[in-house]
Each structure stands twice: as structure tokens, then as C-alpha cells.
Amino acid sequence: MLVATIDDGGTMTDPDDDAGDDEVGPDAEWGRLVGEVGQATIGDPRIARLVFVPAAVPHPFEDAVEVFERAATQLLAGSAERPVAFLGYHAMNRLTRSREAVGFLVTDRAVHVRDAPSGVILRAPVRRIPLVRGPEGPAASAAATVAAAAGGFAWQHVDHLLPPDARPVLLGALERAVALTLEHDARTSRSLPAAVPRARGLIGRIAELELGDVVRLPDDPRHRKHMARLTKALALPAEEQVLFTVTDQTLGGPYGVVVTGTAIRSKDLMEEPVATPIAGLDPTAIRVEGAHLHAGDAHTLPAHLEDAQRTALETLLREHVGGALDG
């Protein structure tokens, strides 16, 4: 029910028209950042229709600043962060005729991402990837940030708005916007962290790795019946505590991976359960490939996992087996 659209019409204004060339205060520094980002990102005609900044730079659409402001309002949802650039498009709901920003919003603190248009009932979430001053400099930090931001992006909704070779160009522009923002922080406030604090607890780490949609927790009342079926299907010892599962249910019964305090267990449909003791297991040997988790033994994963979720699960299991998590 959604169609990708680009708004146009209206005029642009430059908020820094009256600023003197010699001004060196915070407003001048911010104006400098916005101007640099605009010049660095909009110049390539292959992507200009998908790049918006709050400055009067040459643009295919006269209302580019208005489009930027609408996207910032939607993706920030009241946050006090200062938006720098929006790289993306607006999707129109054919039922409500409302427009929704989809893409990457760079701010002075993070990159906010809506990966795909919302459905008729469910609203697509917005991910937040914090900016950090990594030890290898702004360019390396920007590349890592953009890799995380683009990892789950639904390109099928935007590729028809780009020439065939333009996707890397758009990501390159996003990297430049992030790098310039990091450089701005370095020469002004140096308020960005050198690293994002990582959760030590299992529940917090599951949230950080965006695995909440695929991980089932044993104390979640929504999964009580499922957990009971799993316990029976895997013949789990009563004394073995389930920490989390990545499982699914079919007419043939439950299947997938169950992680306990002492083992990684799994069951495939119509197969006997497999158990790998965690004691002595090398965390670096854990890897997820396709439908299988390799951790001493081959364990079957549910078929619905996406690539980004498989990668995140591999990270979570390595940290759990390696003792990096508190519980």
C-alpha cells in the first residue's frame, strides 16, 4: 500500500545569510558544518534527489529544506539532537495520504535509520546508531557507523530511485556526512564518547544487538506454552536453567537453539536433540552459517532469521560462552 515519492515545490532559505565570515562562535561552527555536509553530499547528480540538508545549497527540489525538516521531525521524535543531513526518501501511504521519512538521518549524536516504509497496521521502527570518536580517526569511525546503519536497510524500496551504480555513492555520501560531524565535534565540544558503553547483562545485550524480535526468554508469559514444549522435546534436565532460545514452532513441533547456563542445545524437526557443553568451548570457533550454528556441533536455527540477526546471534553467543556477560 506504499509508494516511494519525493516531494518538491517551495523555496529554500539560508539560516546563515547574515553570519559574518569572521564569526567563530558556536552558531558559525554549526553553519560551517551544515555547509560542508551539503557541499560534500549533494554534488553528485546520481544521488542529489535523495540527499537533504538544512542549508541553501543547489538542489533539484526547491523545498529541500522543508523535506529535511519533515524527516528530522519524524525520525527524531522529540529528541534534542541537532540534525545535520537526511539521506533517503518519503513514502506515501495510499490509504491515509500521509508521508513517512525512510532513510538515514545524521545528527550531532547519532545516525537514526528507518529501514523500510511502515505497513498498514505496524509502524516501522527507527534504529539509533550512536556516533563515537574511535581511536583510528573520523574516517574509520564513520565507516563503522555507516556499516551498522546500513546493515538492515531495505534497499528494494529505494533502488528504483537510484541509477544502478549509485548505492555505494549514497553510502559514501553518508560516510562523509558522519565524518564531517565527527570532525566538528573534535574541533568544538569533544562531547562524543570514545566508545559506546556495552551492556554487561544478557537482556541488555540482546536489546543492543537488536535480537528482541527473534530471542525468546523463559520468563516471558507469551512463550510459556512454547517453553514447555521445548523442555519436553529436548528432554531438558530439570536442574538446567534456560537463559534464552532462538526457536520456532511448526506442526511438527518446536525446533531451533536453546541456550542454558551449561550448554547449547538444539533440535531439528524429526531429528534427535543435539547438546554441546559450554565448558571448554572456544568462543572464537562459534560461527553462524546459513541455517546452522556451528559450536562444537552443528545446531539448526529457525529458517526465518535474517542475515543481520544471524551475525548478531553469533556475537551474542561468543560473548556468552566467553564469559563477557554477567547473566
C-alpha positions, 0 to 999 in steps of 0.5 A: 500500500506504499509508494516511494515519492519525493516531494518538491515545490517551495523555496529554500532559505539560508539560516546563515545569510547574515553570519559574518565570515569572521564569526567563530562562535558556536552558531558559525561552527554549526553553519560551517558544518551544515555547509560542508555536509551539503557541499560534500553530499549533494554534488553528485547528480546520481544521488542529489534527489535523495540527499537533504540538508538544512542549508541553501545549497543547489538542489533539484527540489526547491523545498529541500529544506522543508523535506529535511525538516519533515524527516528530522521531525519524524525520525527524531521524535522529540529528541534534542539532537541537532540534525545535520543531513537526511539521506533517503526518501518519503513514502506515501501511504495510499490509504491515509495520504500521509508521508513517512521519512525512510532513510538515514538521518545524521545528527550531532549524536547519532545516525537514526535509520528507518529501514523500510516504509511502515505497513498498514497496521505496524509502524516501522521502527527507527534504529539509533546508531550512536556516533563515537570518536574511535581511536583510528580517526573520523574516517574509520569511525564513520565507516563503522557507523555507516556499516551498522546503519546500513546493515538492515536497510531495505534497499528494494524500496529505494533502488528504483530511485537510484541509477544502478551504480549509485548505492555505494555513492549514497553510502559514501555520501553518508560516510562523509556526512558522519565524518564531517560531524565527527570532525566538528565535534573534535574541533568544538565540544569533544562531547562524543564518547570514545566508545559506546558503553556495552551492556554487561547483562544478557537482556541488555545485550540482546536489546543492543544487538537488536535480537528482541524480535527473534530471542525468546526468554523463559520468563516471558508469559507469551512463550510459556506454552512454547517453553514447555514444549521445548523442555519436553522435546529436548528432554531438558534436565530439570536442574538446567536453567534456560537463559534464552532460545532462538526457536520456532514452532511448526506442526511438527513441533518446536525446533531451533537453539536453546541456550542454558547456563551449561550448554547449547542445545538444539533440535531439528524437526524429526531429528534427535536433540543435539547438546554441546557443553559450554565448558571448554568451548572456544568462543572464537570457533562459534560461527553462524552459517546459513541455517546452522550454528556451528559450536562444537556441533552443528545446531539448526536455527529457525529458517526465518532469521535474517542475515543481520540477526544471524551475525548478531546471534553469533556475537551474542553467543561468543560473548556468552560462552566467553564469559563477557556477560554477567547473566 
